[in-house]
């Protein structure tokens, strides 16, 4: 029987230590050369960086990022990585990369396709929300094969050490956990997970550009909150009431969707959802509470000039896929994140896989409290900082960064919220979006 991609990667991890050492040495040398070239170029040239523009209501084509945000208009420190589907030479699912930052960083464009990681969403979760050492090794080996991407990311990070933000525009529908991309660096520096080391946001190609927002603009979300909180999850509502002055609770997800389709003069700052979520690539099995994905088609209250953040605190709410069997259209991605962005939301924070319902409250509490304490901090930056703190607190060594340390007597769950859960939260939208939290009443 032909071996799966998963078996092939695991086979590498167990059967060829010398091969790994050689690959590590080659990659380290390549990274060192790239750093030296970047340092020389930085010493010879300087460029002015642009601040992110505020939303002015204009509409611009977003069919290709080179047309939507030319490099001389990208805010300083922002890079965009487009991931497009292209089969490998063995006709396996694959992709090519195209990246853009500033003139000094230079572009990235890969000619040969990379193979997608041999993982499904469910593979990432094990008992107590820990990432198994085996799955972690798979992600590390898969990541390390993309030397061109690693070199380009460190080149951009070196040019913009304090304000580098990466927007990943993934058109593949492969459910690639980019936040768990293993960013390997030369031996003198720590490697780590992309979502902890860099501010990472996602973007999706809209089907209708008239209501969609831009991934490079600055947004500020102010106003009341609309929420749906499932039965038995009232603590979420108490959390919102303690932070925001006005919170409106809908009795069902369907009724919240109806409410969001009625234009109102006062814009919402936040739409918050805490319930059970379902997802499959064929779309017909996807839903939030009693709302099927097919009915999440129009939310007129989110449209311009409103600037509203969506927080879908439900399992699989951030998953986006392509129906290759039912609809036969590789360019159409479906998911709740896409539905809300398509209707004018400035950002969507959601969960890409399974998170235990009891932990979703603690994760929301941590994030909202952090945003209240650090006012004017973009949501994407806060998410990265919380991931970094959890990663540093839970790791025993870089090679097992999300596995508890047996040597220190740690057991799964000792850190309260498993560090992996923080990587399951993904943010779609502009990395410059700020949620204003007034304090509550």
N, C-alpha and C positions, 0 to 999 in steps of 0.2 A: 504494500500500500504506500502511496506517495505521502511523504511527511508534510505536515502543516508548517506554515510560517513560524508558528509558536515553537514547534519542535526543533525547527532549524536554528532559531535563535538560542533556545535553551541548550541545544547541542554545542553551540559555540562556547557558551559560558562554562560548560562542564568539561570540554574535551581539548581545549587548546590554550593553555596558559601562556605558552611562548608566543603564540600568535597575538594574544592580547598585549603582551609586553611590547612586542614590535610595533603594533598599531598605536599604543600609547606613546611610544618614543617618537614615531613618525608625526603623530598629530601635535605633540608638544613642540617639536622642531618647526613645524609649519606655523603654529600659533606664534612662536617666538619671532619668526621672520616677519609675520604680519604685523606684530606689535612694533617691531623696529622700523618697518616701513611707514607705519602710521605716525610714530613719534617724529621721524624725519620730516614728514609732510606737514605735521602740525607746527613744527618749529619754523617752517618756511612760509606758512600761509595762515591767514586769519579771516574769518567771515562773521558777519553780523547775524544774530539769530532773531527770528520773528517770534513775538508773543502770539498765543492762540487768539484768533479773532472771535469776537462775540457774535451771536446769531443775529444776522441782519435781515432775515426773512428771504434771502435770495435763494434761488434754486440753480443747481449746477449738476451737470451729468456726472453720475458716479459709476458708469459702466466699466471704466478702467481707471485705476488710481492715478496713472500718469496724466489723464485728462482732468480728473476731479480735483487734484491737489498737486500741482507741479512742484518740483523740489524747491523752487524759489518762493513758494507760498506755504510750505509746510512749517508749522511752528518749530522753533529751535528745540532740538533733542528728540523730535518725533521721527520714528521710522515705521514704514508700512511693509508688511510681508504678505504677499499674495500667494496662495496655495491653490494650484489648479490641477485638476485630474488629468493624468496621462498614464496609460498602461505601461508596465515595465516590458523589457524585451522578452520576458517569459509570459507575457500577457496576464500578469498578476495586477491587482489594483495598485496603482502608483500615482505619483504626483511630481510636479516640478515647482520650483520656487522662483519668485521674482520679488526683489526687495528694493526699497528706495529710502534714502535718508537725506543727507545733504551732499554738497559737492565734494567735501573732504572725505566723507565716509565712502562715497562711491556706491554704485548699484550692485545688486546681487541678481544673477540670473543663471540657473542651472540648466544644462542641456540634457543630461541624462536623468530619467525619472528615478525617484526613490520609492522604495516599497513602503506601504503603510505599516504601522506597528501591528503585530499579530495579536491584537487584544480587542475584546469587546468591553462595553461599559461595565458589565457585571463582573469582569475579571479584576477590576481595580479594587473591589470591595471584598474584604475577608471578615472574619469574626472580629467584632469590636471596632470595625472601621480601620484596621491596620493594613498597610501595604506589605504584602508578603515579600520576603527577600528574593524569591524567584521572579515574581512579576517586576520587582524593582530592577533586577539585573537585565530583564528583557528590555525595559525602557532605557536603561543606560546604554546597552549595546546598540539598540536601534538609533538612539540619539547620536552616539559617537561616530556612526557611519556618515553623518552629514557634516563633514569637516568644513565644507564651503560655508554653510550656514553659521557654524560656530565661529569661524574666523570673522565673518561679516558682523555678527552680533558684538563680538569683543572690539572690533574696530569702531563700531558706532558707540559702544559704551565708553571706550577710551576717549573718543572725541567729545562726548557729552556725559561726563562722569556724575553730575549731580541732577540732571533732568532728563535722562534717557527714558523714553516711553515707546513701547512697541505695540502696534496695532496689527493683529493677525487676521487676515481676510481669507478665510478657508472656504473654498467653493467645492470641496470634495464630498462632503457628507460621510466621511469615514469615521467620525467621532474621535478624532485624534486628540488626546489629552495634552495639548501644548503646554499647559501650566506645569506638567510633569516631564517636559523635555529636559534631559540632563545636560547642563552646560558645563562641559569640561574645559579646564583652563590649564596653563602650564603648571608644573609641579610646585612652584613657589606660591601659588594662589589656590584658595579653596574652590573646588567645583561646587555645584549645587543645582537645585531645581529652578527652572526658568521663572516660574510664578512667584518664587521667594526672592530671587536676586534682582529681577527687573519688574517694572510696572507693565503688565500685559493686559491688553483688552482685545476683544474680538469685534469683527465686523462682518456683515452679511450683505450680499447683493440684493437691493430692493427690487421688487417687480414694478413698483410705481414710485418714481422719484419725486412726485409733486409734494408728498407729505413727509417723506423721509428726511432725517436730519443729516448732519455731516460729522464725520469722525474726527475732524481736526479743529472744530470750533469749541469755544468755552461756553458752558451752560451753567445756570444757577437755578436750582429747583426750590421754589418758595411757595407756601400756601398750605391749605388743609390737606388731609390724608383721606383716601378712600381705601377700605379694607374688606377682605373676606377672610374670616378665621373660622376654621372648621370646629365642630363640637369637640369638647375636651381639650381645646388649645387656647383657652381664654387668657392664658398668661401672655400670649403674643399681643392681645388687645390691651392688656394692662401696660405692657411695655410701651406701646404707641401712645397711650393716653398720658403717660408720664413724661413724654418727650415733645409731643406736638399739641398745639392749642386746640385744634379741631380734628376729630377723627370720626368718620362716618362708616359704620359697619353694615354691610349687606348681608342678608340672611342666607344667601347662596352665591356660588360663583357665577351662575347664569344671571342672577339679578345684578351682581356687580358689573358684568359685561354690558347689560342693558343700561345701567346708570352711566357707564363710560361712553355710551353712544349718544348721550344727550348733551349738546353743547351748553356750556355755562360760562358766565362772564368771569368768574373767579377761577384761575387755573389751580390745578392740584400740584403739590410738590412731590407727592409719593402715592403710588398704588401698591399696597402690601397684601400679599396672599400667603396664607399658611394652611396647607391642606395636603391631601394625598395627590400625587401626580403619576401619570402613566405615559409611556412613550413607545412607539414603534415606527420604523421607517415608512410603513405604508400609510401612516397618518390616521387611518380610521380607528386605531386603538389608542391614540393619544388623547389625554384629557387632563384637566385640573378640576378636582371636585366633580360637580355635575356638568361641567362645561366641556364638550368635545372640541378638539382643535378645529374641526370644520366650521364651528360656529363662532370662532374667534377671528372675525373678518373685518369688523369695523368698530373703531373707538374714536368717535369724532371729538370727544373732549380732550384728547391728547394732542390734537393738531395745533399748528401755529396759531397764535403766538405762545401757547402754553409751553412750559418746559418742565416735563414730568418724568421722574425716575420710577421704574417698575421694579419691585423686589418680589420675585416669585420664590418664596421659601418653601418649595415643594420638590420632592424627588423627581428627577428627570425633566424638570421644567426648563432647563437650559439646553437640553439635547436637541440637536437639529440634524435631520437626515434627509436623504433623497430616496423617493420611491422608485426603485428600478424595475419593479415587477408590475405594479398596477398602473402607474401614470406614464412610464417610459419617457421621462424628460429629465436628462441629467443636470440641467441648469436650474431646476426648481428645488430649493430647499424648504423644508417644512418643519415648523416647531413654534412654540409659544414665543420664544425670543424674536423670531422673525416676524410673527404676527404683530407684536407690539411695536417693534421698530418700524415696520411697514406703515403703521398708523400714526406715527409721529412722536413716539416716546424718544427722549434724548438718551436713554440708557436703560438696559435691562440687566439686573443682577439675578442670577438663577442658579440652579443646581444641575450639574451635568449627569450625575449618577444617583445612586441610592445613599441617602443620609438618614439615620435613625430619627424619627419624628421628635423624640425627646431632646435631641441635640440641636435641632433647627432653632429652637428658642434661644439656647445659650449662644449660638453663633450669631444670631441677630442682635442679641443683647450686647455682645462684645463689639460688634461692628458699629452699631448706632451709638453706643457709649463712647467709642473711640472718635467717631465723627463729631459728637457733641463737644468732647474735650479738645479736639484739634479742629477748630472751626476754620472754614475755608480750605480744608484739605480735600482734594478730589477723592471721590469714592474709590477709584482704581488704585490710587496711592495707598489709601488706608488698607485696602484688601491685601496688597503686597506686603505691607509692614506687619499685618497680623499673621500672614503666612510665614514670614521670616521669623517672627518671634516663636511661633509654634514649632517650626522646623529646628531652630537652634535649641529649644528646650527639650525636644524629644530625641534628637539624634545621639548615637553613641560614637559614630565615626562617619565621614563623608560617604563611604561606600554603602552604608545602611541608614540613610538619613531619615527615613520614616518608619524604621523598625525599632521597637523598644530595646533598651540596652539590658540584656540579661546580666552582664557583668556588674551593672549598678543595681541589680535587684528589681528593675522595672518590670512591670507586667502590663499587658495591653490595657489601656484605659487609665493608667496612672496619671496621665496628664490632664484628666478631665475630659476635654474634647479631643479626639484623635487628630493628630496633625494633618492626616490625609484629608479629613473632611474640609479643611480650609482650602484645599486645592480643588475640591469638587465644586466650589462656588466660582462661577465664571461670570465675567462682566462683558456685556456687549455695548458698544457705544464709544463716545468720546472719552479719552482719558482725562479730560479737563472738566468733567461734570462734577459740580459741588451740590450736595444736599444740605440745605440750611435747616438746622434743628433749633427751634426757638426755646425749648425747655419744657413745654407742656403745662397742664393745669390740673 
